[in-house]
Amino acid sequence: MKHLFAVIACSLLLILSIAAEAGPREDAAAAELAKLGFPGVYVTKTSYGNYNHRFVAFTTKGCITADLRNGRAALLENADEVVPKLLDQQKNPGDCLSILHFAVPNDTRDKDVNAGWWEGTTHHFHVYALYSIANAGYIVDGGLFTASGANATHYHDYLYEKKNCELAINTLDELNFLIRNGDFSPSDVKPEADFTSEQAMERVRTFYYNLNHKYYDEAYNMFSEAWKSQVGFNGWQSGFATTVSQEVKVLNCDRSGGVCRVYFQLHAVDNIDGKLVHSLFEGHWDVFRENGRAVLGNPLVRKIN
């Protein structure tokens, strides 16, 4: 009997040690993403472990690609377009094309500063990727291009930073790894879920952050198409000619369907003929999804002092 208990005990210890050593790949990927600017995401599927310096992960926030070598991660904002196309390209792997939409938090304004557009320190840029798929399954770079602005129709600009070229090819490589290993189904790839109230309020904070730092292009690109059609960029920007600073306090958010109405107060300081003039405003913005992006529209702002 003692021998039987000993065998059972040893077996249990072996099972526990194997489980501890293996560990869930999803939890390991989530821990790495938390270090790279994406805390608190729940990972449903990942290529973590395929290479020791990169992986992709499907999460509650969307598809995130991690570059551990360069210490950065990016949201692949159009994974619902890229992955089905990559699946179809398995049939004809010779001449492939994908346009990847990246959003990199806390990015640096380096040689690719003019690629895409910026929301504060978040760099949005598109990569027009030409490539082929080798028999071994890896991606062969055939040319990477980009463009400035949020609504590019032609991609003629080069990517100058090696890290951005690697981001594009590594993302395709890791997605292809999941596809080739059968560790993937179309249900894994979904467009980003409706934003939360807190995310809507954060959009308004980001908008005024851009204004306060005079990132007018980035702020204007946060508008809905309908609001842009009512407010031309040059006239809108000229309205801040005397503005020294703007400090926003986001108060709350009311949801109705897919629209979040975000209420705020704004303290603005203007330089009028050499004199600093303080003003207090209150109002709201509507935040809603348009072409896959959370945009601002239908503002109401009034001066209260």
LOLO-102186 format. One line per 3 residues: number of its first residue (from 0); their letters; for each residue y, z, x of N, C-alpha, C. Coordinates in pm, whole numbers, plus 50000, padded with zeros to 5 digits. Example, Ala and Ser with C-alpha at 12.3 -4.5 7.8 and 13.67 -1.06 7.14 Angstrom:
LOLO-102186
0> as> 49431:50780:51319:49550:50780:51230:49670:50780:51320  49775:50708:51285:49894:50714:51367:50003:50787:51290 $
//
This chain:
LOLO-102186
0> mkh> 49879:50000:50083:50000:50000:50000:50126:50000:50086  50124:50085:50195:50240:50091:50283:50263:49954:50347  50150:49888:50380:50164:49755:50441:50229:49656:50344 $
3> lfa> 50193:49667:50214:50248:49579:50112:50398:49601:50099  50441:49730:50096:50584:49761:50085:50660:49709:50207  50595:49718:50324:50660:49671:50446:50682:49521:50441 $
6> via> 50580:49449:50392:50592:49303:50380:50704:49265:50283  50707:49336:50168:50811:49308:50067:50949:49337:50124  50963:49449:50194:51092:49487:50252:51139:49384:50353 $
9> csl> 51047:49341:50440:51083:49239:50540:51125:49108:50474  51053:49072:50366:51085:48948:50295:51225:48956:50234  51255:49072:50173:51388:49090:50112:51498:49082:50217 $
12> lli> 51475:49145:50332:51574:49142:50438:51597:49000:50488  51489:48922:50497:51500:48784:50542:51581:48702:50443  51552:48720:50314:51625:48646:50210:51772:48680:50214 $
15> lsi> 51803:48811:50225:51943:48854:50228:52015:48801:50350  51947:48799:50465:52013:48751:50587:52042:48603:50579  51951:48525:50518:51974:48382:50503:52091:48356:50410 $
18> aae> 52096:48432:50298:52204:48414:50202:52338:48448:50264  52339:48558:50344:52465:48598:50407:52510:48496:50508  52413:48437:50582:52448:48341:50685:52500:48212:50625 $
21> agp> 52437:48168:50513:52476:48042:50453:52615:48051:50392  52632:48140:50294:52763:48155:50231:52802:48031:50154  52875:48046:50044:52915:47929:49965:53022:47847:50036 $
24> red> 52999:47719:50043:53097:47630:50105:53230:47634:50029  53221:47649:49897:53342:47649:49816:53435:47766:49852  53375:47885:49872:53457:48001:49908:53519:47983:50046 $
27> aaa> 53443:47926:50139:53495:47902:50273:53611:47802:50269  53596:47697:50188:53703:47598:50176:53827:47661:50114  53809:47743:50011:53923:47810:49946:53997:47900:50043 $
30> ael> 53924:47969:50130:53986:48057:50229:54072:47976:50327  54022:47860:50368:54099:47775:50460:54223:47719:50390  54208:47679:50265:54322:47623:50191:54432:47726:50171 $
33> akl> 54392:47852:50154:54492:47959:50139:54580:47970:50262  54524:47943:50379:54600:47950:50504:54694:47830:50518  54665:47723:50445:54737:47597:50463:54836:47568:50350 $
36> gfp> 54871:47671:50273:54973:47653:50170:54923:47636:50029  54792:47657:50006:54735:47646:49871:54657:47773:49838  54725:47886:49822:54654:48011:49791:54606:48015:49647 $
39> gvy> 54496:48087:49626:54450:48115:49490:54385:47999:49417  54346:47891:49488:54281:47780:49419:54131:47807:49408  54072:47760:49300:53927:47772:49279:53865:47637:49312 $
42> vtk> 53774:47635:49408:53712:47510:49456:53584:47484:49378  53574:47367:49318:53455:47331:49240:53358:47244:49320  53410:47167:49414:53325:47080:49498:53401:47049:49625 $
45> tsy> 53329:47040:49737:53396:47019:49865:53303:46954:49966  53365:46887:50063:53290:46831:50176:53294:46926:50296  53339:47049:50273:53351:47147:50382:53220:47157:50460 $
48> gny> 53230:47147:50594:53112:47154:50678:53065:47018:50728  53116:46910:50666:53079:46777:50714:53133:46756:50856  53259:46789:50878:53320:46793:51011:53387:46929:51026 $
51> nhr> 53405:46974:51149:53461:47108:51168:53613:47111:51164  53678:46996:51149:53825:46998:51152:53888:46935:51029  53807:46902:50926:53865:46840:50808:53769:46853:50690 $
54> fva> 53824:46845:50569:53741:46841:50448:53830:46807:50328  53768:46767:50220:53836:46754:50092:53776:46856:49996  53856:46896:49899:53808:46993:49800:53866:46958:49664 $
57> ftt> 53780:46957:49563:53826:46943:49426:53849:47083:49372  53971:47109:49325:54012:47244:49289:54079:47244:49152  54113:47364:49107:54186:47378:48982:54326:47319:48991 $
60> kgc> 54376:47296:49111:54508:47235:49130:54499:47084:49147  54379:47032:49170:54361:46890:49196:54279:46870:49322  54278:46749:49373:54205:46717:49495:54293:46745:49616 $
63> ita> 54247:46834:49702:54324:46873:49821:54247:46830:49945  54318:46770:50040:54258:46728:50166:54314:46815:50277  54225:46868:50361:54264:46964:50465:54246:46904:50603 $
66> dlr> 54345:46923:50688:54342:46879:50827:54358:47003:50914  54245:47062:50954:54249:47188:51029:54300:47167:51170  54281:47049:51225:54326:47021:51361:54479:47030:51370 $
69> ngr> 54548:46979:51268:54694:46981:51268:54751:47093:51182  54664:47177:51126:54710:47292:51048:54788:47256:50924  54737:47160:50846:54809:47118:50725:54710:47075:50618 $
72> aal> 54757:47074:50496:54677:47026:50384:54770:46952:50289  54712:46864:50208:54792:46783:50116:54719:46768:49984  54796:46760:49880:54741:46728:49748:54734:46577:49735 $
75> len> 54615:46525:49704:54600:46383:49674:54630:46367:49525  54753:46326:49495:54802:46332:49357:54738:46228:49266  54679:46124:49321:54616:46021:49238:54467:46008:49268 $
78> ade> 54401:46120:49288:54256:46117:49315:54180:46051:49201  54231:46063:49079:54163:46002:48965:54166:45850:48971  54253:45792:49056:54255:45647:49079:54177:45610:49206 $
81> vvp> 54193:45691:49311:54135:45658:49441:53983:45667:49440  53930:45774:49382:53785:45796:49389:53706:45692:49311  53742:45659:49187:53667:45552:49119:53672:45420:49195 $
84> kll> 53788:45392:49258:53798:45268:49335:53705:45273:49456  53699:45389:49522:53610:45404:49638:53464:45393:49596  53432:45444:49479:53296:45428:49425:53262:45280:49408 $
87> dqq> 53355:45205:49351:53331:45064:49327:53324:44985:49457  53396:45031:49560:53398:44960:49688:53267:44972:49765  53180:45060:49722:53048:45069:49787:52972:44937:49771 $
90> knp> 53000:44863:49664:52932:44736:49639:52985:44625:49729  53113:44633:49766:53175:44530:49850:53261:44600:49955  53199:44653:50061:53270:44739:50155:53352:44668:50261 $
93> gdc> 53363:44535:50253:53427:44460:50361:53578:44473:50366  53646:44433:50260:53792:44435:50257:53837:44526:50143  53880:44645:50179:53913:44746:50078:54061:44781:50084 $
96> lsi> 54113:44822:49971:54253:44863:49959:54262:44982:49866  54337:45084:49908:54370:45197:49821:54513:45240:49853  54583:45284:49752:54716:45345:49772:54702:45493:49741 $
99> lhf> 54723:45575:49842:54704:45719:49830:54839:45788:49816  54850:45876:49717:54974:45950:49691:54955:46094:49741  55026:46129:49849:55012:46262:49908:55134:46349:49878 $
102> avp> 55109:46479:49866:55216:46580:49861:55180:46688:49962  55262:46701:50067:55233:46793:50177:55333:46909:50172  55289:47030:50139:55383:47143:50138:55422:47185:50279 $
105> ndt> 55545:47233:50293:55594:47285:50421:55580:47184:50534  55608:47057:50503:55597:46953:50604:55722:46952:50692  55712:46889:50808:55824:46881:50900:55891:46744:50888 $
108> rdk> 56023:46744:50905:56100:46619:50896:56097:46550:51032  55992:46472:51054:55969:46412:51184:55993:46261:51177  55917:46183:51252:55940:46039:51258:55912:45970:51124 $
111> dvn> 55835:46034:51035:55807:45977:50903:55893:46040:50794  56010:46092:50833:56096:46161:50738:56139:46071:50622  56151:45941:50647:56198:45849:50542:56086:45793:50457 $
114> agw> 55963:45829:50488:55851:45785:50403:55853:45865:50274  55846:45797:50160:55841:45866:50032:55969:45940:50000  55954:46064:49952:56070:46146:49915:56033:46293:49933 $
117> weg> 56135:46378:49922:56117:46521:49947:56159:46603:49826  56083:46711:49801:56123:46815:49707:56131:46944:49788  56250:46975:49837:56261:47090:49926:56185:47062:50054 $
120> tth> 56083:47144:50082:56002:47124:50203:55870:47053:50173  55851:47011:50048:55731:46936:50012:55757:46786:50028  55675:46722:50109:55691:46581:50140:55593:46499:50056 $
123> hfh> 55648:46415:49968:55567:46321:49889:55576:46184:49955  55463:46124:49985:55466:45988:50038:55337:45915:50001  55349:45783:49992:55236:45697:49956:55188:45624:50080 $
126> vya> 55058:45605:50091:55000:45529:50201:54923:45410:50144  54965:45291:50184:54897:45167:50148:54792:45144:50255  54667:45172:50220:54559:45175:50320:54468:45053:50305 $
129> lys> 54456:44976:50415:54359:44867:50426:54246:44916:50515  54122:44894:50473:54009:44948:50550:53881:44879:50507  53776:44907:50582:53641:44865:50545:53550:44986:50558 $
132> ian> 53432:44976:50498:53335:45085:50503:53217:45039:50588  53198:45105:50701:53090:45068:50792:52955:45103:50732  52849:45041:50785:52714:45068:50735:52678:45216:50746 $
135> agy> 52731:45282:50849:52702:45424:50867:52779:45512:50768  52872:45450:50695:52942:45524:50591:53082:45567:50625  53127:45548:50752:53261:45594:50786:53363:45483:50759 $
138> ivd> 53490:45525:50749:53599:45434:50715:53656:45373:50843  53674:45240:50842:53731:45168:50956:53873:45126:50918  53970:45178:50991:54112:45153:50964:54146:45005:50982 $
141> ggl> 54210:44946:50880:54252:44807:50889:54402:44790:50878  54476:44903:50875:54622:44897:50864:54673:44996:50761  54775:45075:50798:54832:45177:50709:54983:45155:50700 $
144> fta> 55033:45150:50577:55176:45123:50556:55231:45222:50453  55363:45233:50449:55426:45323:50355:55558:45262:50309  55635:45340:50232:55766:45294:50184:55850:45417:50152 $
147> sga> 55980:45399:50144:56068:45510:50110:56090:45515:49959  56127:45635:49909:56154:45650:49767:56031:45683:49686  56055:45717:49558:55947:45760:49470:55884:45646:49392 $
150> nat> 55954:45534:49381:55905:45425:49295:55891:45295:49373  55828:45302:49490:55812:45184:49575:55721:45080:49510  55755:44954:49528:55669:44845:49480:55615:44762:49597 $
153> hyh> 55677:44775:49714:55631:44704:49833:55619:44803:49949  55513:44787:50026:55487:44879:50137:55491:44800:50268  55608:44804:50333:55626:44729:50456:55656:44819:50576 $
156> dyl> 55672:44948:50553:55709:45040:50662:55583:45096:50729  55596:45123:50859:55484:45180:50933:55485:45332:50923  55366:45390:50934:55355:45534:50956:55361:45557:51107 $
159> yek> 55454:45642:51150:55473:45663:51294:55399:45786:51345  55373:45882:51257:55308:46006:51299:55156:45990:51292  55091:46020:51404:54945:46011:51410:54880:46101:51305 $
162> knc> 54939:46218:51281:54880:46313:51186:54876:46255:51044  54975:46171:51007:54976:46111:50874:54875:45998:50863  54856:45925:50972:54750:45822:50975:54614:45889:50961 $
165> ela> 54595:45998:51035:54468:46070:51027:54445:46128:50889  54552:46174:50826:54540:46231:50691:54481:46130:50595  54531:46006:50602:54483:45901:50510:54338:45865:50537 $
168> int> 54305:45835:50664:54169:45793:50697:54070:45907:50677  54106:46028:50717:54016:46142:50700:53988:46170:50553  54090:46154:50468:54070:46176:50324:53969:46076:50269 $
171> lde> 53986:45949:50303:53891:45848:50258:53751:45874:50313  53744:45915:50440:53615:45944:50503:53542:46058:50430  53613:46165:50401:53549:46281:50339:53510:46253:50194 $
174> lnf> 53593:46179:50123:53556:46139:49987:53432:46050:49990  53429:45960:50086:53314:45870:50097:53187:45946:50133  53201:46053:50211:53086:46138:50244:53025:46198:50117 $
177> lir> 53111:46249:50029:53060:46306:49903:52991:46200:49819  53050:46081:49814:52991:45973:49735:52856:45932:49793  52849:45912:49924:52725:45866:49989:52613:45969:49978 $
180> ngd> 52649:46096:49972:52548:46201:49964:52512:46237:49821  52568:46164:49726:52537:46189:49586:52590:46321:49536  52680:46384:49613:52734:46514:49576:52864:46497:49500 $
183> fsp> 52857:46411:49399:52979:46373:49331:52945:46311:49196  53026:46340:49096:53016:46272:48968:53158:46247:48918  53178:46144:48838:53314:46114:48791:53383:46232:48723 $
186> sdv> 53306:46323:48662:53368:46438:48595:53433:46535:48693  53401:46522:48823:53464:46608:48923:53609:46572:48947  53644:46449:48917:53778:46400:48945:53856:46392:48815 $
189> kpe> 53953:46475:48803:54036:46478:48683:54182:46479:48726  54270:46418:48647:54412:46433:48678:54449:46580:48673  54553:46618:48745:54596:46757:48747:54621:46806:48605 $
192> adf> 54573:46925:48573:54587:46981:48439:54735:47004:48409  54768:47021:48280:54904:47052:48241:54954:47171:48322  55079:47162:48366:55137:47268:48446:55154:47395:48363 $
195> tse> 55154:47507:48429:55176:47636:48364:55325:47659:48346  55359:47761:48268:55500:47797:48249:55564:47833:48382  55489:47906:48467:55543:47945:48597:55570:47822:48684 $
198> qam> 55480:47722:48677:55502:47600:48754:55623:47524:48704  55645:47525:48571:55764:47459:48515:55890:47529:48564  55889:47662:48566:56006:47735:48614:56029:47710:48763 $
201> erv> 55919:47693:48838:55930:47665:48980:55993:47528:49004  55968:47432:48913:56030:47300:48925:56181:47311:48917  56228:47395:48826:56373:47413:48811:56431:47482:48936 $
204> rtf> 56358:47582:48988:56405:47647:49112:56412:47544:49226  56310:47458:49235:56308:47356:49340:56424:47259:49325  56456:47222:49202:56568:47131:49176:56698:47189:49232 $
207> yyn> 56725:47316:49202:56850:47376:49250:56844:47408:49399  56725:47429:49452:56710:47442:49597:56756:47311:49664  56711:47199:49610:56751:47070:49664:56902:47049:49654 $
210> lnh> 56960:47085:49540:57105:47072:49525:57179:47160:49624  57135:47284:49638:57204:47378:49726:57200:47332:49871  57093:47259:49909:57081:47208:50045:57130:47064:50057 $
213> kyy> 57188:47014:49948:57245:46878:49945:57139:46770:49966  57017:46798:49921:56912:46696:49920:56921:46621:49786  57027:46542:49772:57057:46483:49642:56952:46379:49600 $
216> dea> 56901:46301:49697:56798:46203:49663:56676:46271:49603  56633:46382:49668:56515:46453:49621:56538:46513:49483  56657:46570:49462:56689:46630:49332:56690:46524:49223 $
219> ynm> 56754:46411:49251:56764:46305:49150:56627:46249:49115  56537:46243:49212:56402:46191:49187:56318:46284:49102  56367:46404:49075:56296:46496:48987:56328:46469:48840 $
222> fse> 56425:46382:48811:56464:46352:48674:56363:46260:48606  56355:46270:48474:56277:46176:48395:56346:46041:48398  56271:45936:48368:56330:45802:48366:56438:45792:48259 $
225> awk> 56417:45858:48147:56516:45855:48039:56648:45919:48084  56638:46030:48156:56760:46097:48201:56828:46018:48312  56750:45955:48399:56809:45870:48503:56887:45755:48440 $
228> sqv> 56837:45701:48328:56905:45589:48264:57040:45631:48206  57057:45761:48181:57183:45812:48128:57278:45858:48238  57221:45893:48355:57301:45950:48464:57276:45867:48589 $
231> gfn> 57371:45781:48626:57357:45704:48749:57370:45793:48871  57300:45756:48978:57296:45844:49095:57434:45869:49156  57513:45763:49178:57641:45779:49248:57738:45866:49170 $
234> gwq> 57748:45843:49042:57837:45925:48960:57791:46069:48952  57660:46085:48942:57604:46221:48936:57629:46295:49067  57604:46230:49181:57623:46295:49310:57770:46331:49334 $
237> sgf> 57861:46244:49290:58003:46270:49312:58050:46396:49241  57976:46438:49140:58011:46560:49069:57996:46687:49152  57932:46673:49268:57913:46789:49357:58001:46782:49482 $
240> att> 58105:46697:49476:58189:46674:49594:58255:46803:49644  58290:46894:49553:58358:47018:49594:58264:47138:49600  58137:47116:49568:58043:47229:49559:58007:47282:49698 $
243> vsq> 58019:47413:49713:57982:47480:49838:57839:47533:49829  57806:47596:49717:57671:47652:49700:57639:47665:49552  57508:47671:49523:57460:47694:49387:57340:47788:49395 $
246> evk> 57345:47895:49321:57236:47993:49321:57185:48008:49178  57058:47975:49158:57001:47976:49023:56917:48100:49001  56919:48148:48879:56830:48255:48834:56755:48205:48712 $
249> vln> 56626:48178:48730:56544:48129:48619:56505:48248:48531  56528:48235:48401:56510:48349:48311:56374:48348:48243  56342:48243:48172:56215:48237:48101:56185:48093:48063 $
252> cdr> 56073:48076:47992:56028:47941:47956:55963:47946:47818  56000:47853:47731:55935:47837:47601:55855:47708:47602  55728:47717:47559:55642:47599:47556:55629:47547:47413 $
255> sgg> 55631:47413:47402:55604:47348:47275:55531:47218:47306  55400:47216:47278:55320:47101:47315:55316:47086:47465  55351:46968:47513:55349:46943:47657:55483:46963:47724 $
258> vcr> 55578:47028:47654:55712:47047:47708:55739:47195:47730  55792:47228:47849:55838:47363:47878:55990:47360:47884  56055:47439:47800:56201:47451:47807:56234:47573:47892 $
261> vyf> 56295:47547:48008:56320:47652:48107:56468:47692:48101  56492:47821:48075:56627:47874:48065:56670:47936:48197  56799:47922:48230:56847:47969:48359:56994:48008:48353 $
264> qlh> 57038:48082:48454:57179:48106:48481:57209:48053:48621  57330:48003:48640:57366:47941:48767:57501:47993:48814  57504:48041:48937:57629:48082:49001:57668:47974:49100 $
267> avd> 57781:47908:49074:57827:47799:49160:57957:47837:49228  57971:47794:49352:58094:47816:49429:58148:47681:49469  58277:47656:49436:58342:47530:49472:58463:47556:49560 $
270> nid> 58491:47460:49646:58610:47465:49731:58717:47377:49666  58814:47442:49599:58921:47370:49531:59051:47391:49608  59093:47287:49677:59217:47294:49756:59216:47412:49852 $
273> gkl> 59103:47433:49917:59093:47538:50016:59066:47676:49960  59050:47687:49830:59024:47816:49766:58883:47814:49707  58806:47921:49733:58671:47931:49679:58677:47978:49534 $
276> vhs> 58622:47897:49446:58623:47928:49302:58479:47952:49257  58456:48070:49196:58323:48109:49149:58311:48081:48999  58201:48021:48959:58176:47991:48818:58034:48031:48781 $
279> lfe> 58018:48071:48656:57885:48109:48605:57850:48019:48487  57730:47964:48493:57683:47874:48388:57549:47926:48333  57515:47882:48213:57382:47906:48158:57335:47780:48088 $
282> ghw> 57205:47766:48074:57154:47647:48009:57004:47637:48017  56954:47516:47995:56810:47494:48004:56780:47351:48047  56661:47332:48101:56601:47202:48129:56468:47194:48056 $
285> dvf> 56434:47074:48009:56298:47050:47960:56214:46994:48074  56098:47053:48096:56006:47007:48200:55881:46952:48132  55844:46830:48166:55728:46767:48103:55667:46667:48200 $
288> ren> 55550:46617:48166:55479:46526:48255:55512:46381:48220  55538:46303:48326:55569:46162:48310:55508:46086:48427  55419:45993:48397:55350:45916:48503:55283:46008:48604 $
291> gra> 55222:46115:48555:55149:46207:48642:55234:46310:48713  55367:46307:48695:55456:46401:48763:55526:46490:48663  55555:46613:48703:55636:46704:48622:55782:46672:48649 $
294> vlg> 55855:46631:48546:55994:46586:48562:56087:46670:48476  56218:46657:48504:56321:46731:48431:56401:46635:48345  56434:46680:48223:56515:46600:48134:56583:46684:48028 $
297> npl> 56666:46620:47945:56731:46683:47830:56801:46816:47864  56888:46816:47965:56953:46943:48002:57064:46980:47905  57088:47109:47896:57204:47163:47827:57261:47273:47915 $
300> vrk> 57385:47253:47962:57449:47348:48052:57590:47377:48002  57627:47505:47996:57763:47540:47955:57817:47651:48044  57950:47645:48064:58017:47745:48147:58041:47870:48066 $
303> in> 58015:47987:48123:58030:48112:48048:58136:48204:48108  58206:48158:48212:58323:48235:48258:58424:48143:48324 $
//
